[in-house]
């Protein structure tokens, strides 16, 4: 048997004849036959359809500009350079004298922040929930089922209000905050966690970091080649990570810590130092993560169950351990089924972040509505909001589609 087990797993199943990938020769481009009446009619119909769309768009644009002119407004985006004059409770540097454009930048950053961490936490929750749904333990399986059914079948807006009003705001006041190991504090004003900051002089640490990265990459490829030559499964990434950790620990002993830890400390009326997670951000992150995680759990469960049972049996017959079977055979094939619906869940999470307006988190839609009320530029503001959400969704889809192509079978 020429193919080793690890390569067989990457190809989507146990080793054997025909387990490699084959590529299809691209089909030649079809030439337009101008002597074919059917082809001509198709082109004419498409051109007419496009002309109708352009005409309808021009009609609505003309009506819009005339309506705005009757109200003393013009359709433009010069208002982005005007002074906003309203405050934003959290985000990057912003002042009352900043422009509407700067306010939108703050909203975009806040939206991207909650979407990024929401995707990470929802993925972890969904993976754990999906595996728990397939557990042989009745209690674990029952708890996972209750979680999925409850959070999938209740409105997200209701869940956000629950996390914000019934959980976060019901925490003790600052002076009686919940103390977790003298490092994390939970109160009505949010969560206070340690802040990690790089030291000012990290010149020596750059050398250690570059060396550790180079060595870990070399160890990864060396260990991977050894496993392939020995025709047995393994985890070269574990060896690479171990070498990186050892070298960084050596740098810690030689140069000292590369980071300083700023801990939150209770003062007279509030905590000082550390990093504060506001009640609005915490409630929104919890709501989006738990809600989307319930859907991802079902996606994971369905993807794993869709893998042919014969794949597991064949892998066990080759002598692979159950963990190796799951990691090298089942999960790689399940990912091909999981990723397409997973993309939809990530996009839903990004769009559902607009519900933050209900709990006062200053994300894109919240700041957009405030801008709309103050500037009177309803249509341009909505267009900016739509463009921002569309860009975020397209970037997410672009990455997920690239990942899906990397995982897909090549016939």
NUMARDREN-11097 format. One record per residue (C-alpha): x, y, z; residue number from 0; residue in one letter. Coordinates in steps of 0.02 Angstrom, whole numbers, always signed. Example, Ala and Ser with C-alpha at 12.3 -4.5 7.8 and 13.67 -1.06 7.14 Angstrom:
2
- +615 / -225 / +390 / 0 / a
- +684 / -53 / +357 / 1 / s
# end
This chain:
411
- +0 / +0 / +0 / 0 / x
- +90 / +154 / -62 / 1 / x
- -18 / +288 / +19 / 2 / x
- +7 / +312 / +205 / 3 / x
- -140 / +334 / +324 / 4 / x
- -116 / +518 / +355 / 5 / x
- -122 / +558 / +169 / 6 / x
- -273 / +445 / +153 / 7 / x
- -360 / +543 / +290 / 8 / x
- -321 / +707 / +204 / 9 / x
- -395 / +636 / +44 / 10 / x
- -557 / +603 / +138 / 11 / x
- -546 / +420 / +187 / 12 / x
- -438 / +269 / +223 / 13 / x
- -296 / +225 / +107 / 14 / x
- -331 / +117 / -42 / 15 / x
- -340 / +114 / -230 / 16 / x
- -415 / +270 / -302 / 17 / x
- -399 / +369 / -140 / 18 / x
- -293 / +505 / -222 / 19 / x
- -365 / +660 / -301 / 20 / x
- -385 / +685 / -487 / 21 / x
- -409 / +848 / -577 / 22 / x
- -530 / +877 / -718 / 23 / x
- -465 / +961 / -875 / 24 / x
- -556 / +1128 / -894 / 25 / x
- -685 / +1135 / -1031 / 26 / x
- -648 / +1251 / -1177 / 27 / x
- -745 / +1414 / -1178 / 28 / x
- -903 / +1410 / -1282 / 29 / x
- -900 / +1526 / -1432 / 30 / x
- -1051 / +1633 / -1474 / 31 / x
- -1134 / +1576 / -1634 / 32 / x
- -1196 / +1736 / -1717 / 33 / x
- -1280 / +1635 / -1855 / 34 / x
- -1395 / +1549 / -1731 / 35 / x
- -1565 / +1639 / -1711 / 36 / x
- -1590 / +1565 / -1537 / 37 / x
- -1426 / +1640 / -1477 / 38 / x
- -1472 / +1810 / -1550 / 39 / x
- -1642 / +1809 / -1464 / 40 / x
- -1562 / +1766 / -1297 / 41 / x
- -1442 / +1912 / -1312 / 42 / x
- -1582 / +2031 / -1361 / 43 / x
- -1690 / +1976 / -1213 / 44 / x
- -1546 / +1999 / -1091 / 45 / x
- -1507 / +2172 / -1159 / 46 / x
- -1690 / +2224 / -1146 / 47 / x
- -1702 / +2157 / -969 / 48 / x
- -1547 / +2255 / -920 / 49 / x
- -1618 / +2412 / -1001 / 50 / x
- -1781 / +2392 / -902 / 51 / x
- -1684 / +2377 / -740 / 52 / x
- -1583 / +2534 / -779 / 53 / x
- -1742 / +2629 / -825 / 54 / x
- -1831 / +2578 / -664 / 55 / x
- -1679 / +2626 / -561 / 56 / x
- -1669 / +2796 / -647 / 57 / x
- -1855 / +2824 / -615 / 58 / x
- -1840 / +2790 / -429 / 59 / x
- -1681 / +2894 / -415 / 60 / x
- -1768 / +3043 / -497 / 61 / x
- -1918 / +3028 / -381 / 62 / x
- -1802 / +3017 / -231 / 63 / x
- -1702 / +3172 / -278 / 64 / x
- -1861 / +3272 / -311 / 65 / x
- -1935 / +3221 / -143 / 66 / x
- -1776 / +3269 / -53 / 67 / x
- -1770 / +3436 / -145 / 68 / x
- -1948 / +3474 / -89 / 69 / x
- -1890 / +3448 / +91 / 70 / x
- -1740 / +3561 / +68 / 71 / x
- -1617 / +3416 / +64 / 72 / x
- -1495 / +3354 / -67 / 73 / x
- -1432 / +3179 / -101 / 74 / x
- -1247 / +3184 / -60 / 75 / x
- -1123 / +3122 / +68 / 76 / x
- -1047 / +3288 / +121 / 77 / x
- -1133 / +3268 / +289 / 78 / x
- -1000 / +3139 / +334 / 79 / x
- -880 / +3285 / +361 / 80 / x
- -998 / +3381 / +476 / 81 / x
- -979 / +3382 / +665 / 82 / x
- -1078 / +3241 / +746 / 83 / x
- -1108 / +3320 / +915 / 84 / x
- -1165 / +3162 / +1005 / 85 / x
- -1069 / +3048 / +1122 / 86 / x
- -1025 / +2865 / +1102 / 87 / x
- -1008 / +2765 / +1262 / 88 / x
- -869 / +2647 / +1205 / 89 / x
- -751 / +2613 / +1063 / 90 / x
- -596 / +2689 / +987 / 91 / x
- -546 / +2870 / +1019 / 92 / x
- -693 / +2986 / +984 / 93 / x
- -746 / +3160 / +1037 / 94 / x
- -905 / +3263 / +1024 / 95 / x
- -817 / +3376 / +898 / 96 / x
- -778 / +3231 / +780 / 97 / x
- -870 / +3207 / +616 / 98 / x
- -1010 / +3088 / +570 / 99 / x
- -882 / +2992 / +469 / 100 / x
- -778 / +2963 / +625 / 101 / x
- -934 / +2908 / +718 / 102 / x
- -968 / +2779 / +583 / 103 / x
- -789 / +2715 / +598 / 104 / x
- -818 / +2690 / +785 / 105 / x
- -978 / +2595 / +748 / 106 / x
- -893 / +2485 / +618 / 107 / x
- -752 / +2442 / +738 / 108 / x
- -875 / +2400 / +877 / 109 / x
- -975 / +2291 / +757 / 110 / x
- -822 / +2198 / +692 / 111 / x
- -763 / +2171 / +871 / 112 / x
- -923 / +2090 / +931 / 113 / x
- -943 / +1990 / +769 / 114 / x
- -766 / +1922 / +778 / 115 / x
- -775 / +1866 / +959 / 116 / x
- -954 / +1807 / +932 / 117 / x
- -899 / +1693 / +790 / 118 / x
- -757 / +1622 / +896 / 119 / x
- -864 / +1587 / +1049 / 120 / x
- -1013 / +1525 / +948 / 121 / x
- -900 / +1403 / +854 / 122 / x
- -830 / +1333 / +1016 / 123 / x
- -1004 / +1319 / +1094 / 124 / x
- -1073 / +1240 / +935 / 125 / x
- -931 / +1113 / +922 / 126 / x
- -951 / +1061 / +1104 / 127 / x
- -1140 / +1057 / +1088 / 128 / x
- -1136 / +955 / +929 / 129 / x
- -1018 / +825 / +1003 / 130 / x
- -1123 / +821 / +1161 / 131 / x
- -1277 / +784 / +1056 / 132 / x
- -1188 / +627 / +994 / 133 / x
- -1123 / +576 / +1166 / 134 / x
- -1157 / +401 / +1230 / 135 / x
- -1192 / +476 / +1401 / 136 / x
- -1380 / +501 / +1419 / 137 / x
- -1367 / +651 / +1536 / 138 / x
- -1243 / +744 / +1426 / 139 / x
- -1348 / +709 / +1271 / 140 / x
- -1508 / +765 / +1358 / 141 / x
- -1431 / +928 / +1422 / 142 / x
- -1363 / +967 / +1248 / 143 / x
- -1534 / +933 / +1172 / 144 / x
- -1621 / +1048 / +1296 / 145 / x
- -1495 / +1186 / +1261 / 146 / x
- -1515 / +1173 / +1073 / 147 / x
- -1705 / +1165 / +1076 / 148 / x
- -1726 / +1308 / +1199 / 149 / x
- -1608 / +1433 / +1120 / 150 / x
- -1650 / +1390 / +939 / 151 / x
- -1836 / +1413 / +965 / 152 / x
- -1842 / +1577 / +1060 / 153 / x
- -1818 / +1749 / +979 / 154 / x
- -1643 / +1822 / +987 / 155 / x
- -1710 / +1992 / +1039 / 156 / x
- -1793 / +1912 / +1191 / 157 / x
- -1630 / +1824 / +1234 / 158 / x
- -1530 / +1986 / +1222 / 159 / x
- -1652 / +2073 / +1339 / 160 / x
- -1641 / +1925 / +1458 / 161 / x
- -1450 / +1926 / +1463 / 162 / x
- -1447 / +2115 / +1485 / 163 / x
- -1591 / +2148 / +1603 / 164 / x
- -1608 / +1985 / +1699 / 165 / x
- -1426 / +1932 / +1711 / 166 / x
- -1298 / +2072 / +1689 / 167 / x
- -1394 / +2213 / +1773 / 168 / x
- -1444 / +2097 / +1916 / 169 / x
- -1264 / +2067 / +1966 / 170 / x
- -1204 / +2145 / +2130 / 171 / x
- -1149 / +2328 / +2135 / 172 / x
- -967 / +2372 / +2114 / 173 / x
- -918 / +2361 / +2297 / 174 / x
- -995 / +2187 / +2312 / 175 / x
- -935 / +2127 / +2142 / 176 / x
- -912 / +1940 / +2113 / 177 / x
- -727 / +1905 / +2139 / 178 / x
- -647 / +1767 / +2033 / 179 / x
- -471 / +1730 / +2096 / 180 / x
- -437 / +1915 / +2126 / 181 / x
- -416 / +1933 / +1938 / 182 / x
- -592 / +1946 / +1865 / 183 / x
- -735 / +2046 / +1941 / 184 / x
- -917 / +2043 / +1888 / 185 / x
- -1037 / +2183 / +1933 / 186 / x
- -1182 / +2285 / +1866 / 187 / x
- -1057 / +2391 / +1772 / 188 / x
- -991 / +2244 / +1675 / 189 / x
- -841 / +2129 / +1687 / 190 / x
- -667 / +2185 / +1737 / 191 / x
- -526 / +2075 / +1676 / 192 / x
- -335 / +2089 / +1673 / 193 / x
- -256 / +2187 / +1531 / 194 / x
- -97 / +2119 / +1453 / 195 / x
- +23 / +2249 / +1382 / 196 / x
- +192 / +2229 / +1296 / 197 / x
- +343 / +2301 / +1384 / 198 / x
- +422 / +2454 / +1303 / 199 / x
- +586 / +2369 / +1256 / 200 / x
- +551 / +2206 / +1164 / 201 / x
- +700 / +2207 / +1046 / 202 / x
- +775 / +2048 / +1118 / 203 / x
- +606 / +1963 / +1117 / 204 / x
- +589 / +1990 / +930 / 205 / x
- +743 / +1881 / +904 / 206 / x
- +675 / +1744 / +1017 / 207 / x
- +505 / +1750 / +933 / 208 / x
- +575 / +1738 / +756 / 209 / x
- +692 / +1597 / +808 / 210 / x
- +550 / +1504 / +895 / 211 / x
- +439 / +1520 / +742 / 212 / x
- +576 / +1458 / +625 / 213 / x
- +618 / +1309 / +736 / 214 / x
- +435 / +1261 / +760 / 215 / x
- +405 / +1263 / +572 / 216 / x
- +559 / +1155 / +544 / 217 / x
- +504 / +1034 / +680 / 218 / x
- +331 / +1022 / +603 / 219 / x
- +394 / +973 / +431 / 220 / x
- +527 / +856 / +502 / 221 / x
- +401 / +766 / +613 / 222 / x
- +275 / +757 / +472 / 223 / x
- +403 / +678 / +356 / 224 / x
- +453 / +552 / +490 / 225 / x
- +272 / +499 / +513 / 226 / x
- +248 / +480 / +327 / 227 / x
- +406 / +373 / +312 / 228 / x
- +350 / +265 / +458 / 229 / x
- +175 / +250 / +383 / 230 / x
- +84 / +293 / +543 / 231 / x
- -30 / +434 / +603 / 232 / x
- +24 / +570 / +721 / 233 / x
- +11 / +753 / +764 / 234 / x
- +163 / +851 / +702 / 235 / x
- +79 / +1013 / +754 / 236 / x
- +91 / +959 / +936 / 237 / x
- +280 / +940 / +920 / 238 / x
- +293 / +1109 / +834 / 239 / x
- +190 / +1192 / +970 / 240 / x
- +295 / +1109 / +1106 / 241 / x
- +457 / +1171 / +1029 / 242 / x
- +387 / +1347 / +1015 / 243 / x
- +332 / +1347 / +1197 / 244 / x
- +502 / +1282 / +1256 / 245 / x
- +598 / +1416 / +1162 / 246 / x
- +483 / +1554 / +1222 / 247 / x
- +501 / +1490 / +1400 / 248 / x
- +690 / +1501 / +1378 / 249 / x
- +671 / +1680 / +1322 / 250 / x
- +565 / +1714 / +1476 / 251 / x
- +704 / +1649 / +1588 / 252 / x
- +839 / +1749 / +1498 / 253 / x
- +750 / +1914 / +1462 / 254 / x
- +607 / +1913 / +1585 / 255 / x
- +423 / +1933 / +1547 / 256 / x
- +380 / +2018 / +1381 / 257 / x
- +214 / +2079 / +1449 / 258 / x
- +151 / +2171 / +1600 / 259 / x
- -16 / +2130 / +1678 / 260 / x
- -128 / +2274 / +1729 / 261 / x
- -251 / +2206 / +1857 / 262 / x
- -416 / +2290 / +1901 / 263 / x
- -412 / +2362 / +2077 / 264 / x
- -566 / +2419 / +2175 / 265 / x
- -556 / +2601 / +2222 / 266 / x
- -684 / +2706 / +2311 / 267 / x
- -824 / +2705 / +2181 / 268 / x
- -763 / +2595 / +2040 / 269 / x
- -624 / +2483 / +1978 / 270 / x
- -467 / +2558 / +1905 / 271 / x
- -345 / +2471 / +1790 / 272 / x
- -374 / +2314 / +1691 / 273 / x
- -497 / +2301 / +1548 / 274 / x
- -682 / +2337 / +1567 / 275 / x
- -813 / +2244 / +1466 / 276 / x
- -969 / +2351 / +1472 / 277 / x
- -1138 / +2273 / +1516 / 278 / x
- -1201 / +2306 / +1339 / 279 / x
- -1052 / +2222 / +1254 / 280 / x
- -1056 / +2075 / +1375 / 281 / x
- -1243 / +2046 / +1352 / 282 / x
- -1232 / +2060 / +1162 / 283 / x
- -1083 / +1942 / +1153 / 284 / x
- -1169 / +1814 / +1265 / 285 / x
- -1332 / +1824 / +1171 / 286 / x
- -1257 / +1808 / +997 / 287 / x
- -1137 / +1669 / +1048 / 288 / x
- -1263 / +1561 / +1139 / 289 / x
- -1400 / +1586 / +1008 / 290 / x
- -1290 / +1553 / +857 / 291 / x
- -1199 / +1412 / +948 / 292 / x
- -1362 / +1316 / +960 / 293 / x
- -1381 / +1318 / +770 / 294 / x
- -1198 / +1274 / +744 / 295 / x
- -1218 / +1126 / +862 / 296 / x
- -1351 / +1052 / +747 / 297 / x
- -1240 / +1086 / +596 / 298 / x
- -1095 / +993 / +678 / 299 / x
- -1206 / +848 / +731 / 300 / x
- -1280 / +830 / +558 / 301 / x
- -1110 / +840 / +474 / 302 / x
- -1034 / +703 / +581 / 303 / x
- -1185 / +589 / +561 / 304 / x
- -1181 / +613 / +372 / 305 / x
- -1010 / +529 / +357 / 306 / x
- -1030 / +349 / +299 / 307 / x
- -1010 / +225 / +441 / 308 / x
- -902 / +120 / +327 / 309 / x
- -766 / +252 / +338 / 310 / x
- -751 / +226 / +525 / 311 / x
- -752 / +37 / +507 / 312 / x
- -619 / +40 / +372 / 313 / x
- -508 / +156 / +473 / 314 / x
- -523 / +43 / +627 / 315 / x
- -480 / -106 / +518 / 316 / x
- -318 / -18 / +470 / 317 / x
- -269 / -12 / +653 / 318 / x
- -305 / +171 / +689 / 319 / x
- -354 / +215 / +865 / 320 / x
- -529 / +288 / +894 / 321 / x
- -460 / +463 / +924 / 322 / x
- -357 / +454 / +764 / 323 / x
- -510 / +392 / +671 / 324 / x
- -610 / +542 / +730 / 325 / x
- -471 / +668 / +697 / 326 / x
- -400 / +599 / +534 / 327 / x
- -551 / +520 / +449 / 328 / x
- -720 / +576 / +516 / 329 / x
- -694 / +761 / +552 / 330 / x
- -604 / +802 / +387 / 331 / x
- -749 / +727 / +290 / 332 / x
- -880 / +805 / +403 / 333 / x
- -802 / +977 / +376 / 334 / x
- -849 / +967 / +192 / 335 / x
- -1030 / +953 / +245 / 336 / x
- -1020 / +1074 / +391 / 337 / x
- -936 / +1225 / +311 / 338 / x
- -1074 / +1280 / +188 / 339 / x
- -1213 / +1294 / +320 / 340 / x
- -1085 / +1360 / +444 / 341 / x
- -1056 / +1507 / +326 / 342 / x
- -1241 / +1550 / +337 / 343 / x
- -1234 / +1548 / +527 / 344 / x
- -1085 / +1666 / +529 / 345 / x
- -1175 / +1784 / +412 / 346 / x
- -1331 / +1777 / +521 / 347 / x
- -1227 / +1820 / +673 / 348 / x
- -1153 / +1972 / +586 / 349 / x
- -1325 / +2035 / +533 / 350 / x
- -1405 / +1995 / +701 / 351 / x
- -1279 / +2110 / +786 / 352 / x
- -1391 / +2254 / +729 / 353 / x
- -1511 / +2204 / +869 / 354 / x
- -1385 / +2283 / +988 / 355 / x
- -1487 / +2443 / +971 / 356 / x
- -1613 / +2363 / +1092 / 357 / x
- -1486 / +2360 / +1234 / 358 / x
- -1390 / +2518 / +1191 / 359 / x
- -1227 / +2447 / +1124 / 360 / x
- -1153 / +2577 / +1003 / 361 / x
- -1129 / +2469 / +850 / 362 / x
- -1152 / +2520 / +668 / 363 / x
- -1343 / +2520 / +660 / 364 / x
- -1361 / +2611 / +827 / 365 / x
- -1243 / +2750 / +775 / 366 / x
- -1324 / +2755 / +603 / 367 / x
- -1498 / +2786 / +674 / 368 / x
- -1431 / +2925 / +786 / 369 / x
- -1344 / +3004 / +636 / 370 / x
- -1504 / +2990 / +535 / 371 / x
- -1607 / +3079 / +668 / 372 / x
- -1483 / +3222 / +687 / 373 / x
- -1432 / +3251 / +507 / 374 / x
- -1598 / +3215 / +422 / 375 / x
- -1505 / +3119 / +285 / 376 / x
- -1611 / +2962 / +294 / 377 / x
- -1574 / +2883 / +126 / 378 / x
- -1385 / +2917 / +121 / 379 / x
- -1365 / +2853 / +299 / 380 / x
- -1460 / +2694 / +258 / 381 / x
- -1350 / +2670 / +104 / 382 / x
- -1193 / +2685 / +210 / 383 / x
- -1262 / +2560 / +336 / 384 / x
- -1310 / +2439 / +197 / 385 / x
- -1138 / +2456 / +115 / 386 / x
- -1050 / +2420 / +280 / 387 / x
- -1152 / +2266 / +321 / 388 / x
- -1138 / +2206 / +141 / 389 / x
- -948 / +2225 / +145 / 390 / x
- -937 / +2131 / +310 / 391 / x
- -1046 / +1990 / +243 / 392 / x
- -951 / +1979 / +78 / 393 / x
- -783 / +1971 / +167 / 394 / x
- -848 / +1833 / +280 / 395 / x
- -918 / +1738 / +131 / 396 / x
- -755 / +1761 / +35 / 397 / x
- -653 / +1682 / +173 / 398 / x
- -776 / +1540 / +205 / 399 / x
- -792 / +1502 / +19 / 400 / x
- -602 / +1495 / +5 / 401 / x
- -598 / +1374 / +152 / 402 / x
- -737 / +1271 / +75 / 403 / x
- -641 / +1256 / -89 / 404 / x
- -489 / +1198 / +8 / 405 / x
- -592 / +1061 / +88 / 406 / x
- -694 / +1009 / -62 / 407 / x
- -666 / +849 / -158 / 408 / x
- -579 / +871 / -324 / 409 / x
- -657 / +752 / -448 / 410 / x
# end
